[in-house]
Each structure stands twice: as C-alpha cells, then as structure tokens.
Amino acid sequence: MHGYSLRPYDPQSEAEMAERLRDPEAWQPNNWFGFGYTQVPPFGPQSPGLGMITPDGGRMRLVRDRATIGQVSWFPGYDYGGSPRHRGWGIGLLVLPEHRRTRAASSGLVLLIDYLFSTTATHRIEAATAAAAAPKNPSARPGGMSREGIVRSAQWRDGRWNDVVIYAILREEWEAGRATQTKRDETAEGSALR
C-alpha cells in the first residue's frame, strides 16, 4: 500500500512517539483538547503504554520506509443494543504533521480496517472525525467507509462545541471491496502479461 504498513510498538518507538504526542502540534488542528486530556496514556512500568494490543483494543505505529509517521488505534465502539455483542470497533488515526497531505491517512485507515476485519470477528467498524476535517464531498468514502451522519456539538475544542462526522463500514462491504480490488489486480496483471 504505497510503502505504508502497521507495526507494533517496540520500547524505542514507543518512547519516541510518547514524546511527540506530548507536543500540541502533533494533535492540531482538530484533535488538541488540552494538556489534561487523557487520550495519551500514562507511561511507566505499570502502564500498558502506547503499544498495548489487547482483546479490548490497541495501538500500532503507522510506518513508511521504516519511519514511524503516525499511529492507529482501536477500541470498543458505541454499544447500540444494551450488550457488548452489539458493539463493533471504534477506530482512530493520527498522522504526524510533517506527513499530512500525503496518502498516509487513507493508507493507514485502509490498513487498520483490513487488520481488524482479518483478525477479529467484528461486524462493524466506525470512526468519528471533526466536521472541519471531514471530506468536503459528502459522498467521499475514506477507507471504503460510508458517511452515516453528524453528531452536533459533540466535541469541546478551541473554546466551543464542534460537530463530529460519523463514518462506518460493515464486514460485507469490506469483503465486497476486497473482491473488487482482487479482480482489478488480476485484470491489471493479465494486461501487463500481454
């Protein structure tokens, strides 16, 4: 995927990313909520740190050419039916400022969706993004996800309440997308052999 991959954290990359995430610049413009915000986990010997991967969620590095350029995360999504069996994964993605406006975000999103559908039994994956960061074209499908709606005034940032856009993809949509991509790849390979 254009040289991008997901990798677990090791002690060195975890320490480097932890330092980067203490800088408000890494989170701006749409994810900086103040120094007291708990999105950055505590670090230390008793902490799961950045590199946790558990049945309840995890984080991995987004890598290009061996360099960590961001991170992806997953966590239990919204419980739509009163029990955890109705819950899919919620996902997050952070690309470091110097790697934005490249294919990093879309590649990281696709890699994470592929990883979760390939390694877990979830049926639904959803993401929320600041309305200001959402694609301007409502029919855009980042990572194959469908825009499901707007949650009004859901996020306190920059001294005011901000809207959030919800995107989601279902397992059958992901499977159909993979089948289409495989067919495209086979067609391209056949054309190259002629």
Protein Blocks (a to p, Z undefined) as FASTA:
>chain_A
ZZiacddddfklmmmmmmmmmpmklmpmklcgbjkbckbccedjklgbjmlccfkbccdd
ddeehiafbdcdddddddfeopaklpccdddddddfklgoiaklmmmmmmmmmmmmmmmc
bfbdcddddfklpcfblkbcghhiacfbdcehkbcgehiacddddddddfklmmmmmmmm
mmmmmmmmmmmmZZ
